[in-house]
Amino acid sequence: MIGPVRAEILRRPPPFVATLSNHAPLVFGMNPTEAADALRTPLTYVRGRRGNEIYLAVRDIGGSLFFPRRDHLYLQFRRGHLTGWKGDWNLNETWR
């Protein structure tokens, strides 16, 4: 005699873009406070006039004792809203 049959729910894998290494939880239109909360790191002012600033977010990703990994992300704000961002791997920092 065979026991009860149970149906299993098939789970789909996450979308490809969710697994990319450059995936950041940012959305155009965020203000600086929302962007800092999304990145879970404080933002450092780089330059710009009030409302049209560029900020830097430095995240410690880990790495090893000899080669720590820190990702630099520059955020551009216009009229207080996020309009773009750019990553900087800063390869020269490793050899300081």
C-alpha positions in Angstrom: 0.0 0.0 0.0 1.3 3.5 -0.9 1.1 6.3 1.7 -0.5 9.8 1.1 0.8 11.8 -1.8 1.9 15.4 -1.2 2.2 18.1 -3.8 5.3 20.1 -3.8 5.5 23.8 -4.8 8.2 24.4 -7.4 10.2 27.4 -6.6 11.6 29.5 -9.4 15.2 30.6 -9.2 15.7 34.4 -8.6 15.9 36.6 -11.7 19.3 36.9 -13.3 19.7 40.6 -12.4 19.2 39.7 -8.7 22.4 37.7 -8.7 24.7 40.1 -10.4 27.7 41.4 -8.4 26.9 45.0 -9.3 23.3 44.8 -8.0 22.6 47.7 -5.7 19.3 48.3 -3.9 18.9 51.8 -5.4 16.0 53.5 -7.1 16.0 56.7 -9.1 14.3 59.4 -7.2 15.5 58.5 -3.7 16.7 61.2 -1.4 20.1 60.9 0.4 18.6 59.5 3.6 16.7 56.7 1.7 19.8 55.9 -0.3 22.0 55.6 2.8 19.3 53.3 4.4 19.1 51.1 1.3 22.9 50.7 1.1 23.2 50.3 4.9 26.1 52.7 5.0 26.6 56.4 5.7 27.1 58.8 2.7 30.1 61.1 2.6 29.7 64.5 0.9 32.1 64.9 -2.1 31.1 68.1 -3.8 28.2 70.1 -5.3 25.7 72.8 -4.3 22.8 72.2 -2.0 20.3 69.9 -3.6 22.8 69.0 -6.4 25.4 67.0 -4.6 27.6 64.0 -5.2 28.0 61.6 -2.2 30.3 58.6 -1.7 29.3 55.4 -0.1 32.1 53.1 1.0 31.1 49.5 1.8 33.4 47.0 3.4 32.6 43.8 1.5 35.2 41.6 3.3 38.1 40.1 1.5 41.0 38.8 3.4 43.6 40.0 5.9 46.0 41.0 3.2 43.5 42.2 0.6 40.5 43.8 2.2 37.7 44.7 -0.3 36.0 48.0 -0.1 33.6 49.1 -2.8 33.2 52.8 -3.5 29.9 54.0 -5.0 29.4 57.6 -6.1 25.8 58.8 -6.0 24.6 61.9 -8.0 21.6 63.9 -6.6 19.8 66.6 -8.5 17.2 68.7 -6.8 17.5 66.3 -3.8 16.7 63.2 -5.8 19.0 60.3 -6.9 19.7 60.6 -10.6 22.6 58.2 -11.1 25.4 56.2 -9.5 28.8 54.8 -10.5 31.0 52.2 -8.9 34.7 52.8 -8.5 37.0 49.8 -7.7 39.9 52.0 -6.8 42.6 49.4 -7.6 45.4 51.7 -6.4 44.1 51.5 -2.8 45.1 47.8 -2.5 48.8 48.6 -2.8 49.0 51.5 -0.3 
